[in-house]
């Protein structure tokens, strides 16, 4: 065995050894078994907060519903108030009380939730649906910080700890790159250039680091297992009340802190769903633009022809559709019955099968149109190749394909395609003409912004103009900068393509409650 082979086999052996050690570490650091206590309504002398209970109730894997449970706990303690004016719990509102405005001593995650509510209820009150974030990244960052603060509290109470000791994490990280170092040396000795050798060396470390990163987290302490058993008993007691799961948020005035703990333990499904601190419903957003809170329904025109297209692109699309129509028309007019032969003559003329002749004309017309429209790609070529495969027509030669190939002039399918594509080409031309007009000016507040698939594709921008409860998203060019959710803007738009042609910032986006400003400062 050569030295190069020895290095490769040594690196492979180290990978196996790393996986064995990692597996042993996972087995040793598993959480113990939680023994549920008897069903009881007792909270204890110094009970953990509902947010910490959510960590224990989720097996130290996450803090789902912790923010909603914290809000209900603040309401039970009189810092906020939840009101339901009618029969619909979704129409409930949240109000910050005088005690809440006095900025009491709170735990970090409680302060974070209260600041978020205070920012949204800066004018006195806000619908509970307005608590949700309008931006996915802000929501993720806010919840990540909330989780860190809750875990910090659980560790201070001796209920949670790192799954892996810091020294073990550092050792596993270092050892994950050792096999790659051997592979790199072997590659250099084998005559490969340094760049290729480094790529070979880094490759095995990536999946190992991925496995390690997925396993980092929290695990229980003996004290944590004991307290988790106690809260499992409370969950059993709350579950025994059949109506508890359907209680609305305003029921906190009757159930006090039990509603918060029930939400943390996943018992109150309705309350957990209504009190969301995530990115919210992308098709229904609460807005206060115009002076009063109201829900705004949003439509996203994903299938609208010409949406977000420039004049040049509209003309390209029109030309592409026109080329397809012309190609189909020429093919249908010039096509002769003797271009294809009967089933018996296939051995002599395999390329003159009726299905193959028709498909060739259609596929060539479509490819020409895609090239003119600028939509041609290698995937288009692959689909065209699959469509032309002779095996697609073996079972169809005596049926529709044969009759269509023998017909003089366009078949109904070709006529339908020409009518549809011709109308689409005319539509694109009309839109291109409308794009030459002066843009309409509109003013409002940005409710949401979302990206779309495709490199350079325009983003969705949802604008609330304050005079309607239903709006359709606009197309914001991907290169546009300086506009964020919550900003007030004046836009120059083309209504035909719903494209934003100019944007003027009137007021920068206000912070969404990320522990920046209390309610009194927001109102000033």
VOMAR-274175 format. One record per residue (C-alpha): y negated, x negated, z. Coordinates in steps of 0.2 Angstrom, whole numbers, padded with zeros to 4 digits, always signed. Last residue first. Layout:
BEGIN
YXZ;...
// end
This chain:
BEGIN
-0308+0222+0108;-0293+0233+0106;-0281+0218+0103;-0288+0209+0118;-0284+0223+0129;-0267+0225+0122;-0261+0208+0126;-0262+0194+0113;-0250+0181+0107;-0233+0184+0114;-0226+0188+0096;-0235+0205+0096;-0236+0207+0077;-0251+0196+0074;-0264+0203+0063;-0263+0200+0045;-0280+0193+0038;-0293+0205+0033;-0301+0209+0016;-0290+0197+0006;-0293+0200-0013;-0279+0202-0025;-0278+0202-0044;-0266+0207-0057;-0254+0217-0046;-0241+0225-0058;-0235+0243-0057;-0230+0241-0075;-0240+0257-0081;-0251+0257-0065;-0259+0240-0069;-0267+0234-0053;-0282+0225-0046;-0279+0224-0027;-0291+0225-0012;-0282+0219+0004;-0279+0222+0022;-0266+0211+0029;-0251+0218+0040;-0237+0209+0030;-0244+0193+0022;-0255+0189+0007;-0261+0171+0005;-0251+0165-0010;-0246+0173-0027;-0234+0162-0037;-0220+0176-0036;-0231+0188-0045;-0233+0204-0034;-0225+0220-0041;-0230+0236-0033;-0219+0247-0021;-0220+0266-0023;-0228+0276-0009;-0225+0292+0000;-0235+0298+0015;-0251+0298+0006;-0270+0295+0009;-0270+0279+0019;-0268+0267+0004;-0252+0260+0012;-0247+0245+0000;-0229+0240-0002;-0227+0223-0011;-0210+0219-0020;-0209+0202-0026;-0210+0196-0044;-0196+0187-0051;-0198+0168-0053;-0180+0164-0051;-0170+0180-0050;-0166+0192-0036;-0181+0200-0028;-0192+0196-0013;-0198+0208+0000;-0216+0212+0006;-0219+0226+0018;-0233+0237+0024;-0248+0228+0016;-0264+0238+0021;-0275+0247+0008;-0287+0246-0006;-0285+0250-0024;-0294+0244-0040;-0288+0249-0057;-0286+0235-0069;-0296+0234-0085;-0286+0238-0100;-0276+0226-0110;-0260+0230-0100;-0261+0248-0107;-0257+0240-0124;-0242+0231-0117;-0236+0247-0109;-0237+0256-0126;-0227+0242-0134;-0214+0243-0120;-0212+0261-0123;-0210+0260-0141;-0196+0247-0139;-0187+0258-0126;-0188+0273-0139;-0180+0262-0152;-0167+0256-0140;-0162+0274-0135;-0163+0281-0153;-0153+0265-0160;-0140+0266-0147;-0137+0285-0150;-0136+0282-0168;-0123+0268-0166;-0113+0279-0154;-0113+0293-0167;-0107+0282-0181;-0119+0274-0193;-0116+0276-0212;-0099+0277-0221;-0084+0280-0210;-0069+0269-0212;-0073+0258-0197;-0076+0273-0186;-0059+0281-0190;-0050+0265-0187;-0059+0262-0171;-0056+0279-0164;-0037+0279-0166;-0024+0270-0176;-0031+0253-0172;-0033+0256-0153;-0019+0248-0144;-0021+0231-0152;-0040+0232-0150;-0044+0222-0134;-0031+0209-0139;-0043+0203-0153;-0055+0195-0141;-0073+0200-0146;-0079+0208-0130;-0073+0192-0120;-0083+0181-0131;-0098+0192-0130;-0097+0192-0111;-0095+0173-0111;-0111+0171-0122;-0121+0182-0110;-0115+0172-0096;-0121+0156-0105;-0138+0164-0106;-0149+0174-0118;-0163+0185-0110;-0178+0178-0120;-0181+0195-0129;-0178+0187-0146;-0161+0179-0140;-0156+0195-0132;-0159+0205-0148;-0149+0192-0158;-0135+0193-0146;-0135+0212-0146;-0134+0213-0165;-0120+0200-0166;-0111+0210-0153;-0112+0226-0162;-0107+0219-0179;-0093+0209-0172;-0087+0224-0162;-0086+0235-0177;-0076+0222-0187;-0064+0217-0173;-0060+0236-0170;-0056+0239-0188;-0045+0223-0190;-0051+0212-0204;-0049+0195-0195;-0030+0196-0195;-0030+0198-0214;-0012+0195-0220;-0003+0199-0204;-0015+0213-0201;-0010+0222-0217;+0001+0236-0209;-0013+0241-0197;-0024+0246-0211;-0038+0235-0218;-0056+0232-0213;-0071+0228-0224;-0064+0240-0237;-0072+0255-0228;-0090+0247-0232;-0103+0242-0219;-0120+0240-0227;-0129+0255-0219;-0121+0253-0202;-0124+0234-0201;-0142+0236-0207;-0145+0250-0194;-0137+0240-0180;-0147+0225-0184;-0163+0234-0185;-0160+0243-0168;-0155+0226-0160;-0170+0218-0167;-0182+0232-0161;-0175+0230-0143;-0178+0211-0144;-0196+0214-0151;-0200+0226-0137;-0193+0215-0124;-0204+0200-0131;-0219+0212-0132;-0217+0216-0113;-0215+0198-0109;-0231+0193-0117;-0240+0208-0109;-0234+0203-0092;-0219+0212-0083;-0219+0218-0065;-0208+0233-0069;-0206+0234-0088;-0191+0247-0087;-0190+0254-0070;-0172+0250-0062;-0178+0242-0046;-0192+0254-0043;-0193+0253-0024;-0198+0269-0016;-0206+0269+0002;-0208+0283+0014;-0223+0281+0026;-0222+0288+0043;-0238+0292+0052;-0249+0285+0065;-0267+0290+0064;-0283+0281+0060;-0282+0277+0041;-0269+0263+0042;-0258+0267+0057;-0242+0265+0048;-0224+0268+0052;-0212+0262+0039;-0198+0272+0030;-0188+0264+0016;-0186+0246+0023;-0180+0253+0040;-0183+0241+0054;-0185+0222+0053;-0177+0221+0071;-0184+0227+0088;-0176+0244+0086;-0178+0258+0099;-0170+0273+0090;-0153+0266+0087;-0150+0260+0105;-0157+0276+0112;-0144+0286+0101;-0130+0275+0105;-0131+0275+0124;-0115+0267+0130;-0118+0249+0122;-0119+0240+0139;-0137+0236+0137;-0141+0254+0132;-0132+0260+0148;-0141+0247+0158;-0158+0254+0152;-0152+0272+0154;-0147+0268+0172;-0164+0261+0176;-0171+0279+0178;-0160+0293+0173;-0173+0306+0174;-0189+0298+0167;-0178+0287+0156;-0173+0303+0147;-0188+0299+0135;-0177+0287+0126;-0165+0301+0120;-0148+0304+0128;-0134+0305+0116;-0122+0293+0125;-0125+0301+0142;-0119+0318+0136;-0101+0315+0140;-0104+0307+0157;-0088+0297+0160;-0095+0283+0149;-0108+0280+0163;-0095+0277+0176;-0084+0266+0165;-0100+0256+0160;-0104+0254+0179;-0086+0247+0181;-0089+0235+0167;-0105+0229+0176;-0095+0224+0191;-0082+0215+0180;-0096+0205+0171;-0102+0200+0188;-0086+0192+0193;-0084+0184+0176;-0102+0177+0177;-0098+0170+0195;-0083+0161+0188;-0094+0154+0173;-0094+0162+0156;-0097+0153+0140;-0112+0151+0129;-0114+0144+0111;-0109+0131+0099;-0093+0136+0090;-0102+0139+0073;-0111+0122+0073;-0094+0113+0076;-0086+0121+0062;-0100+0118+0050;-0101+0100+0056;-0083+0098+0051;-0086+0106+0034;-0100+0094+0031;-0092+0078+0037;-0079+0078+0024;-0092+0077+0009;-0103+0064+0017;-0092+0049+0012;-0088+0055-0006;-0107+0057-0009;-0110+0040-0002;-0098+0032-0013;-0105+0042-0028;-0122+0035-0024;-0116+0017-0021;-0107+0015-0038;-0088+0017-0039;-0078+0001-0041;-0063+0004-0029;-0071-0006-0016;-0086+0005-0015;-0075+0021-0015;-0064+0013+0000;-0080+0009+0010;-0087+0027+0007;-0070+0034+0012;-0070+0024+0028;-0088+0030+0032;-0083+0048+0028;-0069+0047+0041;-0082+0041+0054;-0095+0055+0050;-0086+0069+0061;-0084+0056+0075;-0103+0056+0078;-0105+0075+0079;-0089+0076+0090;-0096+0063+0102;-0113+0071+0103;-0105+0088+0106;-0094+0081+0119;-0108+0073+0128;-0118+0089+0128;-0104+0098+0137;-0097+0112+0126;-0098+0130+0129;-0115+0128+0138;-0116+0139+0153;-0118+0157+0159;-0119+0167+0175;-0126+0154+0187;-0142+0164+0190;-0152+0150+0181;-0140+0150+0167;-0142+0169+0164;-0161+0167+0164;-0161+0153+0151;-0149+0164+0141;-0162+0178+0141;-0176+0167+0136;-0165+0159+0121;-0161+0177+0115;-0179+0182+0115;-0184+0167+0105;-0170+0171+0092;-0176+0189+0092;-0194+0184+0088;-0189+0172+0074;-0177+0185+0066;-0190+0199+0067;-0204+0187+0060;-0192+0182+0046;-0188+0200+0041;-0206+0206+0040;-0211+0224+0045;-0206+0222+0063;-0199+0237+0073;-0210+0244+0087;-0218+0257+0075;-0202+0268+0076;-0206+0271+0094;-0222+0279+0089;-0238+0271+0096;-0250+0274+0110;-0266+0269+0117;-0276+0260+0103;-0266+0244+0105;-0250+0253+0105;-0242+0240+0093;-0249+0225+0102;-0244+0232+0119;-0226+0235+0113;-0224+0217+0107;-0233+0211+0123;-0221+0221+0134;-0206+0214+0125;-0211+0196+0126;-0216+0198+0144;-0199+0205+0148;-0191+0190+0139;-0202+0178+0149;-0199+0186+0166;-0213+0197+0173;-0227+0195+0185;-0239+0209+0181;-0252+0210+0167;-0263+0223+0173;-0261+0232+0157;-0243+0237+0162;-0249+0245+0178;-0262+0254+0169;-0248+0262+0158;-0243+0256+0140;-0238+0271+0130;-0223+0273+0119;-0220+0288+0107;-0206+0299+0103;-0204+0307+0086;-0187+0300+0083;-0181+0310+0098;-0184+0326+0088;-0186+0342+0099;-0204+0340+0102;-0217+0329+0112;-0205+0315+0117;-0214+0303+0128;-0210+0285+0134;-0221+0277+0147;-0224+0259+0150;-0226+0248+0165;-0218+0262+0177;-0203+0253+0182;-0191+0264+0173;-0202+0261+0157;-0200+0243+0159;-0182+0245+0161;-0182+0256+0145;-0191+0242+0136;-0178+0229+0142;-0164+0239+0136;-0172+0240+0119;-0174+0221+0119;-0156+0218+0125;-0148+0230+0112;-0137+0215+0106;-0138+0200+0117;-0125+0189+0109;-0108+0181+0111;-0107+0179+0130;-0094+0193+0130;-0105+0206+0124;-0107+0215+0141;-0112+0198+0149;-0126+0195+0137;-0131+0214+0138;-0131+0212+0157;-0144+0198+0155;-0156+0210+0146;-0152+0224+0158;-0159+0213+0172;-0146+0206+0185;-0144+0216+0201;-0151+0210+0217;-0144+0222+0230;-0131+0230+0219;-0131+0242+0204;-0119+0255+0212;-0114+0269+0200;-0096+0265+0201;-0080+0265+0191;-0069+0252+0199;-0071+0234+0193;-0066+0228+0176;-0057+0211+0177;-0065+0200+0164;-0053+0187+0157;-0059+0169+0156;-0069+0163+0142;-0062+0149+0131;-0068+0131+0135;-0050+0123+0135;-0044+0131+0119;-0060+0127+0109;-0059+0109+0116;-0041+0108+0111;-0045+0114+0094;-0059+0101+0092;-0047+0087+0098;-0034+0092+0085;-0047+0094+0071;-0054+0077+0075;-0037+0069+0074;-0033+0078+0057;-0050+0071+0051;-0045+0054+0058;-0029+0054+0049;-0038+0058+0032;-0049+0043+0035;-0035+0031+0038;-0026+0037+0023;-0041+0034+0012;-0044+0017+0020;-0025+0012+0018;-0026+0017+0000;-0041+0005-0003;-0032-0009+0007;-0017-0007-0005;+0000+0000+0000;
// end
